[in-house]
Each structure stands twice: as C-alpha cells, then as structure tokens.
Amino acid sequence: MTPYLATSLTAASLMLAGCSTMDAMGEQTLATANLMRADGVQVGTAQVLERGNTLSVAVTTTAAPSGVHGFHLHTTGQCTAPDFTSAGGHLNPTDQEHGTLNPAGAHFGDLPNLRVEPSGRGSLTADLSGTHQQVMEWLFDSDGTAVMIHSGPDDYRTEPAGAAGSRIACGVLMRS
C-alpha cells in the first residue's frame, strides 16, 4: 500500500466516523403534549426536541381544522374545556410585547403560524430562543406550560395574542 493510499483511507475512515457520531447524537424528545379539542378529541401532538444545542417545539396535526392557525406556548399547564383560558396568556418570562413583527416583541411563547391542509394534517417545527437551562426552566416551572392552537392566524403584532382568535386545541407539556 502506498503512503498516499494509506493516508487517504485513514482520512476517509475519520470522516465516516465523524458522520456516525453526528447521527448518533440525533434528536431527543424532552417533552410531549397531546393536543385536544374541547370535546376531548385529539387533533395532534406537540413535542419539545433537543438537537445538539438547539431546543425546538414541533407540532403535528392529524385532525385539526384546515387553514392557518396561531400556535403558542401558554403560561400555565392546564387545558380546561371549553375555552382553555385556564392556560393563561402567552409564555413571556422576559416581559416582552407580542409578535415577531413588533419592534418591542416577541414573547417566548410566540411561535410561527401553523398551516393545516384540508385533510387535517399539518406540521411545524420552531426553534426556541434562550439557553438550554433557561428554556427548560421556563417550560417546566411550578405550573407547567400549555401548547395552544388558535382558530385563526397570528398577525405577529397585535397585543396581547396576535388577534389569533379563540383557543381550539390545547395540550399540557409533560417531560418524557
């Protein structure tokens, strides 16, 4: 074997080992919430995911109303039907105003709108801002956190909740 070939094989082996290490890190589910309508029918699931140093919230719906819906994290881990107001307002531990289009915004719990197809299926993944420790403390404080789907789209600026309409599905985040 020539020195060039041996060096090339060693480099290729190291690159492949690096790839398998990255794949092994993968994605870890830290919390899950079953998203329920007021009548108790499950319309989807939300998860808090860890990928490397990034924490994200991911939602998948299977039976939500079609259209564009506000999607938020709320301050209290309670989902009392019929209106889910028990979940409180948007999760806002840094005392910001509402909306990514608001120069003084946004709440930590302000997330992108969720687009649901006529089939009831939709999905969205959004990164959460803050350090790992901050995010975990904010999500799992003494009263927990609810994940909410609203009847209409969030306009990303109107106080206090983006004019997103009524609360149509709610779930409480539970650590995995």
Phi, psi and omega per residue, in radians:
M1 nan 2.342 3.136
T2 -1.345 2.709 3.101
P3 -1.038 -0.634 3.131
Y4 -1.100 -0.792 3.137
L5 -1.110 -0.748 3.128
A6 -1.090 -0.738 3.119
T7 -1.130 -0.722 3.130
S8 -1.121 -0.752 3.128
L9 -1.132 -0.698 3.110
T10 -1.108 -0.787 3.129
A11 -1.080 -0.754 3.125
A12 -1.102 -0.710 3.125
S13 -1.099 -0.735 3.128
L14 -1.133 -0.699 3.120
M15 -1.124 -0.744 3.122
L16 -1.137 -0.686 3.109
A17 -1.097 -0.699 3.103
G18 -1.092 -0.678 3.128
C19 -1.147 -0.743 -3.119
S20 -1.201 -0.553 3.077
T21 -1.148 -0.740 3.111
M22 -1.106 -0.736 3.119
D23 -1.115 -0.648 -3.113
A24 -1.159 -0.541 3.121
M25 -1.119 -0.805 3.041
G26 0.803 -2.539 -3.028
E27 -2.165 2.365 3.132
Q28 -2.093 2.346 3.077
T29 -1.500 2.121 -3.135
L30 -1.707 -0.468 -3.116
A31 -2.766 2.730 3.140
T32 -2.451 2.578 3.033
A33 -2.384 2.303 3.011
N34 -1.522 2.129 -3.100
L35 -1.551 2.049 -3.026
M36 -2.060 2.513 2.967
R37 -1.349 2.966 -3.141
A38 -1.073 -0.476 3.130
D39 -1.487 0.116 3.075
G40 1.552 0.035 3.121
V41 -1.450 2.262 3.106
Q42 -1.341 2.289 3.136
V43 -1.944 -0.184 -3.135
G44 3.047 -2.983 -3.110
T45 -2.433 2.495 3.010
A46 -2.079 2.571 3.121
Q47 -2.383 2.572 2.921
V48 -1.733 2.158 -3.055
L49 -2.031 2.547 3.050
E50 -2.017 2.137 3.057
R51 -2.234 1.818 -3.054
G52 1.076 -2.183 3.134
N53 -1.596 0.057 -3.051
T54 -1.801 2.300 2.993
L55 -1.863 2.384 -3.107
S56 -2.348 2.779 2.950
V57 -1.979 2.315 -3.136
A58 -2.170 2.372 3.105
V59 -2.180 2.466 3.028
T60 -2.324 2.238 3.085
T61 -1.963 2.636 3.093
T62 -2.184 -0.276 -3.069
A63 -2.588 0.603 3.119
A64 -1.543 2.758 3.080
P65 -1.105 2.482 3.139
S66 -1.185 2.687 3.120
G67 2.186 -2.956 3.138
V68 -1.838 2.286 -3.017
H69 -2.267 2.437 2.949
G70 -1.099 2.484 -3.103
F71 -2.379 2.093 -3.003
H72 -2.471 2.803 2.906
L73 -1.706 2.318 -3.111
H74 -1.975 2.754 -2.913
T75 -1.179 -0.406 -3.006
T76 -2.227 2.308 -3.134
G77 -1.384 1.096 3.064
Q78 -2.429 2.443 3.131
C79 -2.323 1.234 -3.109
T80 -1.490 2.102 3.103
A81 -1.248 2.738 0.199
P82 -1.653 -0.237 -2.982
D83 -1.934 -0.083 3.109
F84 1.040 0.349 3.118
T85 -1.176 -0.269 3.084
S86 -1.064 -0.311 3.141
A87 -1.356 -0.123 -3.139
G88 1.232 -2.877 -3.133
G89 -1.481 -2.970 3.131
H90 -1.138 2.517 3.089
L91 -1.145 2.083 -2.971
N92 -2.515 1.072 -3.057
P93 -1.189 -0.285 -3.131
T94 -1.783 0.152 3.037
D95 0.976 0.926 3.099
Q96 -1.703 3.015 3.006
E97 -1.550 3.042 -3.067
H98 -1.453 2.449 2.848
G99 1.724 2.400 3.119
T100 -1.235 -0.313 3.078
L101 -1.609 -0.076 3.108
N102 -1.487 2.149 -3.125
P103 -1.011 -0.424 3.128
A104 -1.727 0.063 -3.080
G105 -1.571 -3.119 0.186
A106 -2.201 2.851 3.004
H107 -1.086 2.641 3.009
F108 -1.013 -0.645 -3.091
G109 -1.405 -0.018 3.092
D110 -1.348 2.054 -3.116
L111 -2.121 2.870 3.100
P112 -1.086 2.744 3.069
N113 -1.130 2.596 3.111
L114 -1.765 2.167 3.109
R115 -1.731 2.137 -3.128
V116 -1.983 2.275 -3.135
E117 -1.323 2.873 3.104
P118 -0.984 -0.410 3.107
S119 -1.274 -0.183 -3.069
G120 1.614 -0.046 -3.112
R121 -1.632 2.406 3.077
G122 -2.788 2.765 3.071
S123 -2.692 2.686 -3.117
L124 -2.778 2.439 2.987
T125 -2.233 2.268 -3.122
A126 -2.322 2.306 3.076
D127 -1.246 2.535 3.134
L128 -1.750 2.386 -3.109
S129 -1.517 2.540 -3.127
G130 2.068 2.907 3.085
T131 -1.276 2.855 3.110
H132 -0.952 -0.832 -3.113
Q133 -1.091 -0.788 3.134
Q134 -1.052 -0.865 -3.086
V135 -1.031 -0.802 -3.131
M136 -1.116 -0.693 3.103
E137 -1.140 -0.725 -3.120
W138 -1.174 -0.732 -3.107
L139 -1.271 -0.622 -3.003
F140 -2.045 0.765 3.029
D141 -1.257 -3.024 -3.001
S142 -1.083 -0.452 -3.132
D143 -1.922 0.127 3.033
G144 1.273 -2.975 -3.091
T145 -2.443 2.444 3.044
A146 -1.860 2.622 3.033
V147 -1.890 2.309 -2.986
M148 -2.251 2.429 2.934
I149 -1.942 2.287 -3.139
H150 -1.758 2.873 -3.076
S151 -1.249 -0.472 -3.108
G152 -2.254 3.110 -3.135
P153 -1.326 2.642 3.007
D154 -1.413 2.315 3.107
D155 -1.509 0.003 3.071
Y156 1.153 0.293 3.124
R157 -2.594 -0.542 -3.030
T158 -1.275 2.288 3.055
E159 -1.336 2.554 -0.091
P160 -1.685 -0.105 -2.975
A161 -2.376 0.348 3.055
G162 1.319 0.305 -3.140
A163 0.925 0.664 -3.051
A164 -1.459 -0.025 3.077
G165 1.486 -2.927 -3.060
S166 -1.171 2.882 -3.139
R167 -1.607 2.060 -3.027
I168 -1.923 -0.277 3.071
A169 -2.675 2.491 -3.029
C170 -2.539 2.550 3.043
G171 -2.583 2.604 3.135
V172 -1.742 2.227 3.098
L173 -1.199 2.246 3.102
M174 -2.149 2.275 3.115
R175 -1.003 2.479 3.109
S176 -1.464 nan nan
